[in-house]
């Protein structure tokens, strides 16, 4: 029973961490219809910036904010390459992802891994110290839950603003955005900044949980984020009361649960990346099939 509880807690913790990144991928993939591969670079960028700042004595909450803004800056570069220099969306993300590998190495002082054990983190400072003994044992899960809920609420509030509405329109109807006197390219750049900022924020949270940062921690983040978005939006689309942000967070938890279940069934760790790809393909095919059924049902209803 203890083993099952530990696995369940582990799934929730990782699901919440990567759920923050999935909310960013949702902006670029579902809202802007932009296949942004720079997430594989901005995720470790957030982790590396956080490690460097915490080692320098900066407060972990300030490190979170700095990681977010660094991710936004990287997203702005991707947007600049695509909108201003007319480079294709896919190639723009690849160029930024490639360049960030060197940037992350520079941030860590040339090291591939930077541990910061026994340093203050989000999970060991502030109000966390005031938790009762029983809750303190689950402080990581509690802090992660509160963090992902806070990010989700802020994102939901932003989507209801004029800027958020124009951002959502930029991916589907450029003419509407232009009619409002706003440049669609600028809205795309803003969406890429927010998406990569959330990816970097997720990397920052992961680094503080693990008390270390690695330049290679972003490998496969795009696949994980896309799978979380597709799983969540496909399986939960029938629940009209759920926000898209909630759907992608649940999708992230379900995705991690599927990985953990496969590992518990004896799948070697060498096949983990292959399993991630298979889960992504399965989620994509299932999502397309469900969309096809919904369209057929809508046509039949109108007929």
N, C-alpha and C positions, 0 to 999 in steps of 0.2 A: 504493500500500500504506500509506503514511504517513497518507493522508487517511482510509482505512478504520479504521486504528488509532485515530486521533484521535476519529472518530465513535463508535467502540466505547467508548473511555474516557469520552467525554462522556455516553453513554447510561448507563453504569454509575454515574458520579458523580451525575447527576441522579436516576437510579432509586433510589440509596441514600438521597439526601436526602429525596425524597418518599416513600420507603418508610417512614421514621419516622412521617410524617404518616398514611400508609395504615394503620399499626398502630393509630393512635388512632382513625381512622374505622372500623376493624374493630370496636373496642369499642362505639362508639355505634350503628353500623348493623347489624352482624351479631349482636352479643351482646345489646344492649339493644333492638334494633329501633326505634331513635330517629333520625328524619331530622334530624340536627343541622346546621343551616346556619351556626352560629356559628363553624365552622372557618374560613370566609372572613375572619373578623375576628381570630381567635386566631393564625392563621399569621403575618400581618404584625405582630401584637402582639409575638410573640417576636422578630421581626427588629428592630422599632423599639426594644424594651427593650435588646436586645443592642448596637445602635448607640449608644444613649445611654450605656450603661455603659462600653463600650470607649472612647468619646470622653472619658469622665470618668476614664479610667485604671484601670478595673477589669479584673482578670484575665479572659481569655476563657472559661476553664472556669467561673468563678463567674458570668459572664454567661449561660452555658448554663443553670445551675441557676436563676437568677433568672427567665429567660424561661419555663422549665418551670412554676415556681410561679405566675407571672402568668397563664399559660394555664389552670392549674388554678383560679385565682380566677375567671377569666371563665367557665369551665365550671360553677363553683359557682353563678354568677348565673343561667345558663341553667337549671340544675337547680332553683334556688329559684323561678324564675318558673313552671316547669312543675309541680313537686311541691307547693309550698306555696301558690302563688297560683292554681293550677288553670288556667294559660294553656296552650293547645295546644302540643304539641311543636314543630310547624313554626313557629308564631308566636314562641315563646320564642327559638328560634335566630335568627330574623330580627331581633328586637328587640336581642339582644346583638350581632349582627353590625353592625347600624346604629350602635349606640352606640359600638362599638369604633373606628369610623372617626374619631370626634372624639377618643377617648382616644389613639389612635396619633398623631394630629397634635399633641396636647399633649405626648406623650412626646418627640417629635422637635423640640419648640420651635416648632411652627407650620410646619415645613418638610415638604414632601411627600416629599423624598428627602434622606437623610443619608449621605454617603460618609465612610468612615474609612480611606482609603488609607494604607498604610505604618504602620498601627497593629498591635500584636501581636494575632494571631488564633489559633484552634485549629490552624491549618496552618503556623504560623511560630514557635511557642514550644515549650518543654518538650523532650521526647525527640525531637521532629521534627528538631531541629537536629543530632542525633547520627546521623541516617541517612546511609549512604554516598551518594556522588554519584549513582550510578545509580538508587538508590531515591528519593533526594531529588526527582528530577524527577517522580516519581509520588506525591509525598507527599500530595497532595489525595485521590487514590483510596485510598491506604493508610489515611489517617486516617478517611475516610468509611466504609470497609469495617469498620474496627475499631469505629467509633461505632455503626453500625447493628447489628452483631453483639452489642455490649454491651447495647444497648437491647432487642434481641430476647431475649437470655438472661435479662435482668431481668424482662421481661414474662412469659416462660415460667415462671420461678420463681414469680412472683406468682400466675399462674393455678392453680398447684398448692397454694396456701395456702387456708385456710378462707375468707378474704375473697374470694379469686379465684373459688372455687367458688360462693359465694353471689352474686357479681356475675354470673357466667354463668347462674345460675338465675333471677336477677331479670328477665331478658328473656323467659323462657319459662314459669316457674312461680312466680308470686308467693306461692302458698299454701305452697310448700316453704320459701321464705325466711321467711315469717311463722311457720311451725312451728318454725324454729330460733331464734325470739325476736329476729329482726332486722327492722327496718322496710324494706320493699321500696323505698320512696321514697328512703331514705337511700342504698341501694345504687345506685339510678339516679343520684343526685347524684354519688356517688363515681365511677361509670363516666364520666359527663360531664366530671368534673374530670380524670380520667386521659386521656381522649380528646383534650380540648382542650390539656392539658399537653403531650402528644406532638406535637400540631400546632404549638404555639408553639416547642417544642424543634426541630422541623424548620425552622421559619422562622429560628430563631437560627443553625442550622448553615448555611443558605443565605446568610444575611447575612454570616457570617464568610468564606464561600467567595468571595462577590462583593465583599466589603469595602464594602458599602453596604446601606442599608435603604430601603424604599419603602412608603408606606401603602397603595398599590394592588397590592402583590405577592400579596395573597390572592385576587384575582379568579380564579374557576374552580377553587379548591382542593378544594371539595366534590366537584365532578364528577371531578376527577383522582383524589381519594382513593377515591371509590366505584367508579370504573372499575378502579382497581388491585386493590381488594378482590374485585370480581366476577370479573375476569380470572383472578386468582390462585387463588381458591377454586373456580372452575368448571373451569378447565383442569387443575388439580393435585389435585382432590379424590380421584382414584383412587389417588394415592400416599399410602397410609395412614401411612407413616413420617414424612411431613412435618408439621410443626406449622403451625397457621394463620398464625402470624407469618411463617414462612418463605414461605408461599404468597403473602401480600400483598406481601412485599418483591419476590419474583419477578414478581408481577403489575405492580408499579410499574415495574420494569425493562422488561418487555415493552410496557407502555403507552408509555413514553418512546421505546422502539425503534420503535414504530409511528409515532409523531409524527415522529421524525427521518427515517425512511424516506420518509414522505409529503413532507417538506420537500425531501429530496434528489431526489425525482422531479419537482420543479418547482412544487409547490403554493405559491402566494403566501402570505406571512405574514399577510395580512389575513383569510385563511380558517382560521387556526389554531384559533380558538375554535370555529368550526363543525366542524372536524375532531375536536376533543375531544368535542363533543356526539355526533357520529356514532359515534365509537369507543365512547362510553359506551352508546349505544343498542344497538350491535352486541354489546357484552359482556353487556348485560342480557338481550337476546333469546337469545343463545347459552347463557347460564347457565340461563335458564328452560327452554330446550329440553333441555339435558343433565339437568336435574332431572326433567323429565317422563319422559325415557327411563329414568333410574335407578328411578323409581317404578314404571314399567311392568315393568321387569325384576324388581323385588322382588316385585310381585304375581304375576308368572308363576312365579317361583321358589317362592313360598309355595303356589301352586295345584298 
